[in-house]
Amino acid sequence: MRAFLPAASAAVLLALPIAASAQDASGSKFYGGLGYSLHDYKGADPSSAQARVGARLHPNFAIEAEGGVGVNSDDSNRGGVDSKSRILRQGAVYGVGLAPVSPNADVYARIGYGATKVKTEFDAAGVTGSDKDTIKSWNYGVGGQYFFDGANGVRADYTRQDASRGRDANVWSAGYVRKF
């Protein structure tokens, strides 16, 4: 994850001049948002607070980056081992395809790559310990957004994280979005 986040940030920063020129030509806009996500792993369901930033390069295409930090942990029991999992941090970059359904609403699909650092504390027959794991994943999903006025709106989506080492997750997110 240490190498991934700087590379993702650099990709977004390199795309900003392209986005700025595309904004002038097509009326596209930058956007950002804050939200809440529930990460459904098999057994544990920790959640995170997320921030997203993006640039709509075309009426039907955007790039976006997201980052998050854990806000709560979740308990699980697998094979007699009690554990508590918490997301420490999470980041991803996406290409987003958008389909306007009205002047104020869009549906979208997105695909990207991300990494999530998870801390797990466990207790197996009186033996306790903890482990930190960085889960790298290819992510894809669908969602929708609705703007109440020209700039402020809400967004909800589902993202599937196809991860390394069988740590797949279903991620449900909702939040506020603002166009700039």
N, C-alpha and C positions, 0 to 999 in steps of 0.2 A: 504494500500500500504506500510505503514511503516513496517509491519510484513512480507509482501510478498517479497520485494526486498532483505532483508538479508537472507531469506530462499532460494530464488532462487540463490543468490550468493554462499551460502554454498553448495548447490547441485552441482553447476558447479565446485567449488573448490574441492569437494570430488571426482568428476569424473575425474579430471585432471590426477591423478596417473594411473588410469585405461587407460585413453587415451594415456598417454605416453608409457605404455607397449604395448598397441595395435598398436601404431605407429611403434614401432620397429618390430613387428611381421608382420604387413600387409602393411606397407608403407603409412598408412594414415597420415594426417597432421592436424595441427591446422590452423585455418583461422580467419580472422577478416575483417571487412569492414565498410565503411561509406556510408550513402545514404540519400535519401529524401523520405518521405512518405506522401501521401495524405489520410486523414481519412475522408471518406464519411459517415457522420451521416445523418439522415433524416433532411435535411434543411441546416445545417452548415457543411462546409468542411475545417476544419483547417488542417495545415500540420506540420510536424516535421522533424528534422534532427535526424538520427538514427546511432547508432554504434552497431555492432554485433560481437560476438566472438563465436567460436565453435571449436569442436574437432571431426574429422571424425574417429570414432572408428572402422569402417569396411568400405570396399568399397561401401556398400549400406546403412550405417547408421551413423548419426552424432547427437550430442547434441549441442544446441546453446542457447545463451542468447542475448537479445537485450535490449537496453535502448535508450530513445529518449527525446528530449526537443522540445517544440513548437517553430516554426519559424515565423508563422503568424496566424492571427485570421480570422474568416469568419463571415459575417453578415447573419442573417436569419430573417424571419418574420413568426410566427405561431400564428394563431388566433388573429391577430392584435397586437401581442407583438413583438417589435423589439429586437433582441438580437445579441450579438457578442460573439463567443466562441473561446477559445484558449486552446491548450494543454499545460499544465505546465510541465508534465513529464509522461513518459510511460516506462514500463518494462515488459518483458515476458521471459519464458523459453520454449524451444521446443525440441521434438524428431523429427528428419528429416530422411526420407527415400529417398535415392538417386538412380537414374538409369542413369549410364553413357550412352550417345548416341554417343560419339566419345572420343578420348583421351583428348580433350580439352573442352568438353561440358557435362553437366549433366542436367537432369530435376529432380525435387524433389517435395515431398509433406511433409508438416510439420503440427504437432499438438502440442498444448501447452496451457499454462495458463498465463494470464497477467492482468495487472492493468494499467489504464490510469487516470491521474488526470486532469480534465478539469475545467477551470474557465469560467463562463458565466456572462456577464453583460447584463442587460435587461432594457427596457424602456416600460412601459405599461401605456398609457394615462397620461404621465407626471410623473409617479412614477418610479424612477430608483433604481437599486440595483444590487447586484452581488451574485454569489453563486459558491462554489467550490464543485465538486463531484468526488469521486473516483469510476471509472467504472471497475468492475472486470469481466473478460470474459474468456470463453474457445475459443481458436483460432485455425483455421485450414486453410490451403491454399496450393497453388501450385506455382511453379516458375521454372526458369531455370537460368543457369550460363554458361558463356563462358570465357575460359582463353586464352589470347593472347599468352602467353608463359607459362613456368612451374609454375609461381607464381601469375601473375597479370591478373585480369579479371573484367567482369561486371556481374551484377546479377539483375534480375527483378522478382517480384512475386506479387501475389494477396493473401491477408489473410482476412478471414471472422472472425469478432469478435462477438461471440454470448454472449451478455452481460446481466448482471442483470438489472432489472428495465426497460427493453425494450430499452436500449441504444446501440443497435447493430450498427456495422460499417463495411463497406467495405474499406479495406486499400490497396492501390496501392503503391508499393515501387520499387525504382531503385537505384543502387549504384555501388560503386567500391568494389571489394573483393580481398584479398591477402592471399595466402597460406604461412605458415611459416614452 
